[in-house]
């Protein structure tokens, strides 16, 4: 006589009542249990979140006696909340659905009933997509809020996109020297013979582009903030630009910019030439914006500290989004300083450079960022 637990196991496996009265119930139990384990394992590997197993498919089965095997398989089914259903007489497909199991009573007397049918696939997809959309949107908005709330340069970035930069003409009256030494240096640059000749020739736009940088951004700008001030780039450089062909920048380099004693650091000279060549050719590029693709610097002579210099640049070629420029650094004549000149009487080129500049494909999106550079 088969036990009720064995009959329940056979019922789970879809076997009819005649099978339960077989002469070798142990063989049927072993075969049925193996069949169930294979079905469960395949279902677990399919990783079906709707109908699959709840947790790892692990169990230990004792095969000391057929009836003990059937009992342990039945208990395993109940603990896993899984049953086997044959939808139709001739349909042998396997489907697992969760059961509501009450462990208060024994396995032979408890009631097991299938849960309600699952929602339609389209409904589950809609709910899943809605949930993930809500989670990702909430995470993005929370992160953006925290970033804007605790960003050190939040005010500077906001000013970058909301403030209106001063015009080139307005920058000429924005500088106030902090002391008498800076005032004297500023006067020498403004009244230098080279500045007077460029101003009188016409065709040049005069400006101090570094004064377009918002005060909140100056601590993060190298030449307009970090290296600006007494003893360094003493006063804001004065620039003359003809709109994309030629550029001249006048400035004073103080003693705190040296590499070797009394000699200006070569890295700073490369930086100044990079900016000078870029500002010269930017107006000839689409969107008036570009980035440095290549820069070659030749150091001809030492650049002495605490003297006045001019950065001269000219655009040599423009092809689509590419522009080539060359330039050099030379001393200028000011009150109390005479420029070093060659045999032809022209100022000696102390340091020369050539560069290639490329306008990004998304240049129009960066206009608000680069409008403070003085290139536009």
C-alpha positions in Angstrom: 0.0 0.0 0.0 1.5 3.3 -1.0 1.5 6.1 1.6 -0.5 9.3 1.1 2.8 11.2 0.7 3.8 8.9 -2.2 0.4 9.4 -3.8 0.8 13.2 -3.5 4.3 12.9 -5.1 2.8 11.0 -8.0 0.1 13.5 -8.3 2.7 16.3 -8.6 4.5 14.3 -11.3 1.3 13.9 -13.3 1.1 10.1 -13.0 -2.4 8.6 -13.0 -3.9 6.4 -10.2 -3.0 3.1 -12.0 0.6 4.0 -11.9 0.4 4.5 -8.1 -0.7 0.8 -7.8 2.3 -0.5 -9.7 4.0 -3.6 -8.2 7.3 -1.6 -7.9 6.4 1.7 -6.3 10.0 2.3 -5.4 11.1 2.2 -9.0 8.4 4.6 -10.1 9.2 6.9 -7.2 12.9 6.9 -8.1 12.1 7.5 -11.8 9.5 10.2 -11.0 11.8 11.9 -8.6 14.7 12.0 -11.1 12.3 13.3 -13.7 11.2 16.1 -11.4 14.7 17.0 -10.5 15.6 17.3 -14.2 12.6 19.5 -14.8 13.4 21.7 -11.8 17.1 22.0 -12.8 16.2 23.0 -16.4 13.7 25.5 -15.1 16.2 27.0 -12.7 18.8 27.4 -15.5 16.3 29.2 -17.6 16.2 31.8 -14.8 12.5 32.5 -15.2 11.7 35.2 -12.7 8.0 34.7 -13.0 7.7 30.9 -12.5 11.2 29.8 -11.5 12.6 28.5 -8.2 12.9 30.7 -5.2 16.5 30.3 -4.3 19.3 27.8 -5.1 18.2 24.4 -6.3 19.9 22.3 -3.6 18.7 19.3 -1.7 20.0 16.1 -0.3 18.0 13.0 -1.1 18.4 9.8 0.8 17.9 6.7 -1.4 18.0 4.2 1.5 14.3 3.2 0.8 11.9 4.1 -2.0 9.2 5.4 0.3 11.8 7.6 2.2 12.9 9.0 -1.2 9.3 9.8 -2.1 8.7 11.5 1.2 11.8 13.6 1.0 11.0 14.7 -2.6 7.5 15.6 -1.5 8.9 17.7 1.5 11.3 19.4 -0.9 8.5 20.3 -3.2 6.5 21.8 -0.4 9.4 23.8 1.0 10.3 25.1 -2.4 6.7 26.2 -3.0 6.7 24.4 -6.4 4.3 22.0 -8.0 4.1 20.2 -11.4 1.0 20.7 -13.5 -0.1 19.0 -16.7 -2.3 21.5 -18.5 -4.0 19.0 -20.7 -4.4 15.3 -21.3 -1.9 15.2 -24.2 0.2 18.2 -23.1 3.4 17.2 -21.3 5.0 20.6 -21.0 6.2 21.5 -17.6 5.1 24.6 -15.7 5.8 25.5 -12.1 3.6 27.8 -10.1 4.1 28.9 -6.5 1.9 27.3 -3.8 0.6 28.6 -0.5 1.8 26.2 2.1 0.8 26.1 5.8 3.6 24.3 7.8 1.4 24.1 10.9 0.1 20.7 9.9 1.8 17.6 8.4 2.5 17.2 4.8 -0.2 14.6 4.5 -3.0 16.8 5.9 -2.0 20.4 4.7 -3.7 22.1 1.8 -1.8 23.3 -1.2 -3.4 25.5 -3.8 -2.1 27.3 -6.8 -1.8 31.1 -6.8 -3.8 33.3 -9.0 -2.8 33.4 -12.7 0.1 35.7 -13.6 -0.7 39.1 -15.1 -0.3 39.5 -18.9 3.2 39.9 -20.2 2.5 43.4 -21.5 1.3 44.5 -18.0 4.4 43.1 -16.3 6.7 44.8 -18.9 5.0 48.1 -18.3 5.3 47.8 -14.6 9.0 46.9 -14.8 9.8 49.7 -17.2 7.9 52.2 -15.1 9.7 51.1 -11.9 13.1 51.3 -13.5 12.3 54.7 -15.0 11.2 56.0 -11.7 14.3 54.7 -9.9 16.8 56.0 -12.5 15.0 59.4 -12.7 15.0 59.8 -9.0 18.7 58.8 -8.8 19.7 61.3 -11.5 17.7 64.2 -10.0 19.1 63.4 -6.5 22.7 63.3 -7.8 22.3 66.5 -9.8 20.8 68.3 -6.8 23.7 67.1 -4.5 26.3 68.0 -7.1 25.0 71.5 -7.5 24.5 71.9 -3.8 28.0 70.9 -2.8 30.1 71.8 -5.9 32.9 74.2 -4.8 32.6 76.2 -8.0 28.8 76.2 -8.2 28.5 80.0 -8.3 31.2 80.2 -10.9 29.6 77.7 -13.2 26.2 79.4 -12.9 27.8 82.7 -13.7 29.5 81.1 -16.7 26.2 80.3 -18.4 24.1 83.2 -17.1 26.3 86.3 -17.0 27.0 88.4 -20.0 30.8 89.0 -20.5 32.0 92.5 -20.9 32.9 93.8 -24.4 36.4 94.3 -25.6 36.1 98.0 -25.2 34.8 97.6 -21.6 37.8 95.5 -20.6 40.1 98.4 -21.2 38.7 100.4 -18.3 38.1 97.4 -15.9 41.7 97.1 -14.5 42.6 99.0 -11.3 46.2 98.6 -10.3 46.6 97.4 -6.7 49.7 99.5 -6.0 52.0 102.1 -7.4 54.4 99.6 -8.9 51.6 97.9 -10.8 50.2 101.3 -11.9 53.6 102.3 -13.3 53.9 99.0 -15.2 50.5 99.4 -16.6 51.2 102.9 -17.8 54.4 101.7 -19.5 52.5 99.1 -21.5 49.7 101.4 -22.5 52.1 104.2 -23.7 54.8 101.9 -25.3 55.7 102.8 -28.9 54.4 99.5 -30.1 51.0 100.0 -28.5 50.8 103.5 -29.8 51.6 102.4 -33.4 49.1 99.5 -33.4 46.4 101.7 -31.9 47.0 104.4 -34.6 47.2 102.0 -37.5 43.5 101.0 -37.3 42.1 97.6 -38.2 43.0 96.2 -34.7 40.6 95.4 -31.8 42.2 96.4 -28.5 41.2 94.4 -25.4 42.3 92.8 -22.2 40.7 89.3 -22.7 41.7 88.0 -19.2 39.4 90.5 -17.6 36.4 88.8 -19.2 36.9 85.8 -16.9 34.5 85.9 -14.0 36.1 86.5 -10.6 34.7 83.2 -9.4 36.6 81.3 -12.2 39.9 83.1 -11.9 41.4 80.8 -9.2 41.0 78.0 -11.7 42.5 79.8 -14.7 46.3 79.6 -15.1 47.3 82.8 -16.9 44.2 84.8 -15.9 44.2 83.9 -12.2 46.9 81.7 -10.8 49.9 83.4 -12.5 48.4 86.9 -12.5 49.4 89.6 -10.1 52.5 91.4 -8.8 55.7 89.5 -9.3 54.1 87.2 -11.9 52.1 88.4 -14.9 52.1 91.8 -13.3 49.1 93.4 -15.1 46.5 92.0 -17.5 48.0 91.5 -20.9 47.0 94.0 -23.6 46.0 92.4 -26.9 45.6 93.8 -30.4 43.8 91.5 -32.9 42.8 92.1 -36.5 40.1 89.4 -36.6 41.9 86.2 -37.4 45.1 87.1 -39.2 47.5 88.9 -36.9 47.8 89.3 -33.1 50.1 91.2 -30.7 50.0 90.8 -26.9 51.9 93.1 -24.6 52.8 92.0 -21.1 55.3 92.2 -18.2 56.8 89.0 -16.7 57.9 89.3 -13.1 60.7 87.6 -11.1 58.3 84.9 -9.6 57.9 83.1 -12.9 61.5 81.8 -13.2 62.9 78.4 -13.7 66.6 79.2 -13.4 67.4 82.3 -11.4 66.3 85.5 -13.3 65.2 83.3 -16.3 61.6 82.8 -17.1 60.5 79.2 -17.0 60.3 77.6 -20.5 57.0 76.0 -19.7 55.4 79.3 -19.1 56.8 80.6 -22.5 55.2 77.6 -24.2 51.9 78.4 -22.5 52.0 82.0 -23.5 52.7 81.1 -27.1 50.0 78.5 -27.1 47.4 81.1 -26.0 48.8 83.8 -28.3 48.6 81.5 -31.4 45.2 80.2 -30.4 43.7 83.7 -29.9 45.1 84.7 -33.3 43.5 82.0 -35.4 40.3 81.3 -33.4 38.3 84.0 -35.2 39.1 82.3 -38.5 37.7 78.9 -37.2 34.0 77.8 -37.3 32.4 78.8 -34.1 35.4 81.0 -33.2 36.6 78.1 -31.0 39.5 75.6 -31.3 41.8 73.3 -29.4 45.5 72.8 -29.7 46.4 69.7 -31.8 50.1 70.3 -32.1 52.6 72.9 -30.7 56.3 73.1 -31.5 58.5 75.5 -29.6 62.0 76.6 -30.3 63.9 78.4 -27.5 66.4 80.8 -29.1 67.6 82.8 -26.2 67.0 83.1 -22.4 64.0 85.2 -21.5 65.0 87.5 -18.7 62.6 88.2 -15.8 61.2 91.6 -14.8 61.0 92.8 -18.4 58.4 93.8 -21.0 57.6 91.5 -23.9 55.4 91.2 -26.9 53.9 87.9 -28.2 53.5 88.2 -32.0 51.3 85.7 -33.9 49.9 85.3 -37.4 47.6 82.7 -39.0 49.3 81.0 -41.9 46.6 78.7 -43.2 43.0 77.7 -42.7 41.3 74.5 -44.0 37.8 73.8 -42.8 38.0 73.1 -39.1 41.8 73.3 -39.0 44.0 76.4 -38.7 47.8 76.8 -38.6 49.6 79.6 -36.9 53.1 80.7 -36.0 54.5 83.3 -33.6 57.3 84.4 -31.4 58.2 86.4 -28.3 60.3 89.5 -28.4 61.3 92.4 -26.1 59.7 95.8 -26.6 60.8 99.3 -26.0 59.3 101.0 -23.0 60.4 103.8 -20.7 63.6 102.5 -19.1 64.0 99.5 -21.3 65.4 99.0 -24.8 64.6 95.9 -26.8 67.4 93.7 -27.9 67.7 94.0 -31.7 69.4 92.2 -34.5 71.5 93.4 -37.3 68.4 94.4 -39.3 67.2 96.6 -36.5 64.2 94.4 -35.7 63.7 93.0 -32.2 65.3 89.6 -31.7 62.9 86.6 -31.7 63.8 85.1 -28.3 61.4 82.1 -28.6 59.4 80.8 -31.6 56.5 78.4 -32.0 54.2 76.9 -34.6 50.9 75.2 -33.9 47.9 73.4 -35.4 44.5 74.2 -34.0 41.2 72.3 -34.6 37.7 73.4 -34.1 35.6 70.7 -32.4 32.5 69.3 -34.2 30.4 70.5 -31.3 32.0 74.0 -31.2 28.7 75.8 -31.2 27.8 74.1 -27.8 31.0 75.5 -26.2 30.4 79.1 -27.2 29.3 80.1 -23.7 32.4 78.6 -22.1 34.9 80.1 -24.5 33.3 83.5 -24.8 35.3 84.5 -21.7 38.6 83.6 -23.4 38.7 86.7 -25.5 38.9 84.7 -28.7 35.4 85.6 -29.8 
